[in-house]
Amino acid sequence: MIFNTILLQEISESFMSCNETISIAESVTGGLLQVAFSEMSNSRLFYKGGITLHTPEKIVKLLNVDHDEIKNCNCVSSFVADTMGRHAAELFESDWCIATSGYCIPERHSAYEVFAYYSITYRGKVVFSDKLELNSSTESLQIKMFYTDQILQKFIDQLRLHQLSITELNTNE
């Protein structure tokens, strides 16, 4: 497993300069986001932890996702990812949270498509949410790595925007 070390370093440096924290709630990425954050330098100072869930019962019980929503979408929707992120941030008492929900292998519930929803929350509010789609002929681990890399890229974009807005606020004072 090879992560984009430049990206991981930039995320780590961003957290070191902003004194904020992050947690992870993942399903489709199978723990890879947690591995990526644990590989960052100084991660103990900003990475509060994560949770990987694959069963509907545990997603409902541990992250307070609505049971009917889980049943209607087989645990995969932007609403599920958003809710997972908000509740995981609360659970881990973190400023930021990244949450994932989706499919890395084609199956009946996904109409034999491969896709993932992910959500980035900041202080209890969803700041970015999107869907990733991929060719289903790729191996499962490669799909998880693709999702992880794409999500980390979008996350650093959100961190940059956040830091820019803080800089602008400080400049205007």
Secondary structure, 3 states (H helix, E strand, C coil): CCCCHHHHHHHHHHHHHHCCCEEEEECCCCCHHHHHHHCCCCHHHCEEEEEECCCHHHHHHHHCCCHHHHHHHCCCCHHHHHHHHHHHHHHHCCCEEEEEEECCCCCHHHCCCEEEEEEEEECCEEEEEEEEEECCCCCHHHHHHHHHHHHHHHHHHHHHHHHHHHHHHHHHC
